[in-house]
Amino acid sequence: MELDECIRKRISVKNYLNKEVPNDIIGLVLEAASLAPSAGNLQNWKFILVKDENKKADIAEACKNQNWMNQAPAFIIVCNDEKIITSMYGDRGKLYSTQDCAIAAQNIMLKAADLGLATCWVGSFDTERIKKILEIPEDVTPEMVLTLGYSEEKPEYHDREPVTRVTFFDKWGKKTDEKSLFPLGQTAEKYFKTISKQVKKQNIWEKIKSKFKK
Ligand SMILES: Cc1cc2nc3c(=O)[nH]c(=O)nc-3n(C[C@H](O)[C@H](O)[C@H](O)COP(=O)(O)O)c2cc1C
């Protein structure tokens, strides 16, 4: 799959088909995770794959009762073995170690999308409970739980601010209306076209114009 298609297809899915994901497919996803960049190439991640129904149920409960998670046939918990990095980079290493796990998680989600699978990043959980369920050592932190399975949902578009609104040039807050910047200009145009279509549909524009004519 093209990278762009893959990025666009990755959405958070909370409805899964009752269908196992073969181990060799999960293996490809985990391999993609291990290819993520990391500070000093220290690879401070460990991945815990959970398929056991009882364990999944306990985890979903520890994720503030997000029961929808149980539909997914597998969970991947990305764990942060922080000490590997902090011993090298001190306090700054704490940030690096979380960032490393986040990139690995993104690789998991993108590779899953590439293979026709769906995921959802779950960050809301009781860390101590997850550690207990999975027997994670004291000095290792579960960073996120990723649900993995086949989607039952129709793909939806991302609900995002246009990139032109979240990008500054040269300094904080400085925007540009430079049209030649690709794909920024095109994305913004698409956004404004959608908005103006919606406005037309609702006849709002005509109402505004007639108001000004008076
Ligand atoms: C750090 C982080 C924590 C998240 N925690 C949860 C969560 O606990 N439960 C959940 O349903 N979704 C969670 N999500 C998924 C987001 O809600 C989702 O990514 C966001 O709404 C954008 O939608 P999209 O992923 O479909 O583009 C989390 C995402 C991130 C990055």
The ligand as a Tripos MOL2 file, in Angstrom:
@<TRIPOS>MOLECULE
LIG
   31    33     1     0     0
SMALL
NO_CHARGES

@<TRIPOS>ATOM
      1 C1         -1.9770    9.4590   23.6680 C.3       1 LIG1
      2 C2         -3.2890    8.9120   23.1580 C.ar      1 LIG1
      3 C3         -4.1870    8.3700   24.0690 C.ar      1 LIG1
      4 C4         -5.3900    7.8300   23.6190 C.ar      1 LIG1
      5 N1         -6.2100    7.2010   24.5100 N.ar      1 LIG1
      6 C5         -7.3800    6.6700   24.0750 C.ar      1 LIG1
      7 C6         -8.2150    5.9540   24.9840 C.ar      1 LIG1
      8 O1         -7.9110    5.7470   26.1500 O.2       1 LIG1
      9 N2         -9.3930    5.4640   24.4980 N.ar      1 LIG1
     10 C7         -9.7730    5.6310   23.1870 C.ar      1 LIG1
     11 O2        -10.8450    5.1550   22.8270 O.2       1 LIG1
     12 N3         -8.9920    6.2800   22.2970 N.ar      1 LIG1
     13 C8         -7.7970    6.8060   22.7100 C.ar      1 LIG1
     14 N4         -6.9640    7.4240   21.8100 N.ar      1 LIG1
     15 C9         -7.3740    7.5420   20.3910 C.3       1 LIG1
     16 C10        -7.7590    8.9880   20.0330 C.3       1 LIG1
     17 O3         -9.0160    9.2810   20.6060 O.3       1 LIG1
     18 C11        -7.7990    9.1590   18.4940 C.3       1 LIG1
     19 O4         -6.5170    8.9170   17.9970 O.3       1 LIG1
     20 C12        -8.2400   10.5440   18.0770 C.3       1 LIG1
     21 O5         -9.5970   10.7590   18.4080 O.3       1 LIG1
     22 C13        -8.0940   10.7870   16.5810 C.3       1 LIG1
     23 O6         -8.8360    9.8570   15.8490 O.3       1 LIG1
     24 P1         -8.1400    8.9050   14.7670 P.3       1 LIG1
     25 O7         -7.1140    8.0850   15.4950 O.co2     1 LIG1
     26 O8         -9.2670    8.0660   14.2170 O.co2     1 LIG1
     27 O9         -7.5120    9.7630   13.7220 O.co2     1 LIG1
     28 C14        -5.7400    7.9150   22.2410 C.ar      1 LIG1
     29 C15        -4.8110    8.4330   21.3430 C.ar      1 LIG1
     30 C16        -3.5930    8.9000   21.7680 C.ar      1 LIG1
     31 C17        -2.5920    9.3820   20.7560 C.3       1 LIG1
@<TRIPOS>BOND
     1     1     2 1
     2     2     3 ar
     3     2    30 ar
     4     3     4 ar
     5     4     5 ar
     6     4    28 ar
     7     5     6 ar
     8     6     7 ar
     9     6    13 1
    10     7     8 2
    11     7     9 ar
    12     9    10 ar
    13    10    11 2
    14    10    12 ar
    15    12    13 ar
    16    13    14 ar
    17    14    15 1
    18    14    28 ar
    19    15    16 1
    20    16    17 1
    21    16    18 1
    22    18    19 1
    23    18    20 1
    24    20    21 1
    25    20    22 1
    26    22    23 1
    27    23    24 1
    28    24    25 2
    29    24    26 1
    30    24    27 1
    31    28    29 ar
    32    29    30 ar
    33    30    31 1
@<TRIPOS>SUBSTRUCTURE
     1 LIG1         1 GROUP 0 **** ****
